[in-house]
Amino acid sequence: LRVHSSGRFSAFYYNGVVFEILSPSLTPLARWMHAAVTISGTLMSLYMDGILVGTLTITGTQGVPTGRMAIGATPPCIATGGVYAEWLGGRIDEVRVWNVARTQTQIQSLMNAPAVGTETGLVALYHFDSLTGTVATDSTSNANHGTVSGAKWRPLNGFDLYTFDASGTQQAGTAAWQFNGV
């Protein structure tokens, strides 16, 4: 999940071939949004604020990712020339990684409530509540901790945030996170 250079949310999946769903409208400014991506079989779906906004059929090999996952950017891959790209020009409060495709009803029922880490199928949960250090702690018992790269933790309305503008320049008083091995 990322913000595309066009300013729209993007569900991006790469398995040797790039698959991408773009939200139908520009990412709104100055308000919190909930975004979710699911993959069920060969169907990838993008939800914005609990509403299905796009689907795409994935071909080729699917499976549980074993490499890097980046939050706030597109991770290095052939499609990005081996570098991080398309930095998020926004803020992230919480990230959840599930080993099951959530239904629209399930997404809607939990999107406005913080997860606790014991939910069935939840394999990683990052609240971003630390104010120091280089580890983003996974709040599940799976210990899928992440490495914070270049982040400067800071509280804002009870959340720790770090952002980059669309060119990848860090914005003052903000933060972003990179995770390895989730």
C-alpha positions in Angstrom: 0.0 0.0 0.0 1.4 3.3 -1.0 0.5 6.7 -2.4 1.2 6.7 -6.2 3.0 9.6 -7.8 -0.4 10.7 -9.2 -1.6 11.4 -5.6 -3.9 8.4 -5.5 -3.7 5.4 -3.1 -2.2 2.4 -4.7 -2.3 -1.3 -3.8 1.0 -2.6 -5.2 1.9 -6.2 -5.5 5.1 -7.6 -7.2 5.8 -11.2 -7.9 8.0 -10.7 -10.9 5.1 -8.8 -12.5 3.8 -5.5 -11.2 0.1 -5.5 -10.2 -1.5 -2.2 -9.1 -4.9 -0.9 -8.2 -5.2 2.9 -8.0 -7.9 4.5 -6.0 -10.5 6.4 -8.1 -9.8 9.8 -6.5 -6.9 11.7 -5.2 -5.8 11.1 -1.6 -7.6 13.6 0.6 -5.5 16.1 2.5 -5.7 17.0 6.2 -7.8 14.1 7.4 -7.2 10.5 8.6 -8.1 7.7 6.2 -8.3 4.0 6.7 -6.7 2.0 3.8 -6.7 -1.8 3.5 -5.5 -4.3 0.8 -6.5 -7.9 0.7 -5.5 -10.8 -1.4 -7.8 -13.8 -1.6 -6.7 -16.4 -4.1 -5.9 -14.4 -7.2 -8.1 -11.4 -6.3 -6.5 -8.3 -4.9 -8.8 -5.7 -3.4 -8.3 -2.1 -2.2 -10.6 -0.6 0.4 -10.7 3.1 1.4 -12.5 3.9 4.6 -14.0 0.5 4.5 -15.4 0.9 1.0 -14.2 -1.4 -1.9 -12.7 0.9 -4.5 -11.0 -1.5 -6.8 -10.1 -5.1 -7.6 -7.5 -6.8 -9.8 -6.8 -10.4 -10.7 -3.2 -11.4 -9.9 -1.4 -14.0 -12.1 1.7 -15.9 -11.5 3.0 -17.2 -8.1 1.3 -15.9 -5.0 2.3 -16.6 -1.4 3.3 -15.1 1.9 6.0 -12.4 1.3 9.3 -13.4 2.7 11.4 -10.3 1.8 11.2 -6.7 2.9 8.0 -4.9 3.5 8.2 -1.1 3.5 5.7 1.1 5.1 5.7 4.6 3.7 7.4 3.8 0.4 7.6 1.2 -2.4 10.3 -1.2 -1.4 13.4 -1.8 -3.6 12.6 -4.2 -6.5 13.1 -4.5 -10.2 10.1 -2.2 -10.8 11.7 0.6 -8.8 15.2 0.1 -10.1 16.3 -1.4 -6.8 15.7 1.7 -4.6 12.9 2.9 -2.4 10.4 5.0 -4.4 7.2 6.9 -4.1 7.4 8.0 -0.5 4.2 8.6 1.4 3.4 12.3 1.9 1.2 11.5 4.9 1.1 10.0 8.4 0.6 6.5 9.6 -0.9 5.6 13.0 -1.2 1.8 12.9 -0.3 -1.1 10.6 -1.9 -4.5 10.7 -0.7 -7.6 8.8 -3.1 -10.6 8.6 -2.6 -14.1 7.3 -6.2 -14.2 6.0 -8.0 -12.0 3.6 -10.4 -9.8 5.7 -13.9 -9.3 4.4 -15.4 -5.9 3.9 -17.5 -6.4 7.0 -14.5 -7.4 9.1 -12.5 -4.4 7.8 -15.4 -2.0 8.6 -15.9 -3.5 12.1 -12.3 -2.9 13.2 -11.1 0.1 11.2 -11.9 2.7 13.9 -10.7 0.7 16.8 -7.1 -0.1 17.8 -6.2 -3.8 17.5 -4.8 -5.5 20.7 -2.6 -8.1 19.1 -4.5 -11.3 20.0 -7.0 -11.2 17.1 -7.2 -14.5 15.2 -5.1 -14.3 12.0 -3.2 -11.1 13.0 0.5 -11.8 12.4 1.9 -8.3 12.9 0.6 -5.2 14.6 2.5 -1.9 14.8 1.0 0.9 17.0 4.0 3.2 16.5 3.8 4.2 20.2 7.5 4.4 21.0 9.2 7.8 21.3 12.7 6.5 21.0 14.8 3.8 19.5 15.2 2.0 16.1 12.7 -0.8 16.6 9.0 -0.8 15.7 7.6 -3.3 18.1 5.2 -5.9 16.9 2.4 -6.1 19.4 1.5 -9.7 18.6 3.2 -12.7 20.1 4.9 -13.3 16.7 7.7 -10.9 17.3 7.8 -9.5 13.7 9.6 -6.4 14.9 10.7 -3.8 12.4 13.7 -1.7 11.9 13.0 2.1 11.8 15.2 3.6 9.2 16.0 7.3 9.5 13.0 8.1 11.6 12.7 10.7 14.3 9.9 9.6 16.7 7.6 12.3 17.9 4.1 12.3 19.4 1.2 14.1 17.7 -2.2 13.7 19.2 -1.1 10.5 20.9 0.4 9.0 17.7 4.0 8.7 16.6 4.4 9.9 13.0 7.0 10.4 10.4 6.4 11.3 6.8 8.2 12.1 3.5 7.0 14.3 0.7 6.4 12.8 -2.7 10.1 13.3 -3.7 11.3 11.4 -0.6 12.4 14.4 1.4 11.8 14.1 5.1 9.3 16.6 6.4 10.1 18.5 9.7 8.5 17.0 12.8 7.3 13.8 11.0 8.4 10.1 10.7 8.3 6.9 8.5 9.1 3.2 9.0 10.8 0.4 7.1 10.3 -3.2 8.2 12.4 -6.2 7.4 11.3 -9.8 7.4 7.6 -9.4 8.0 
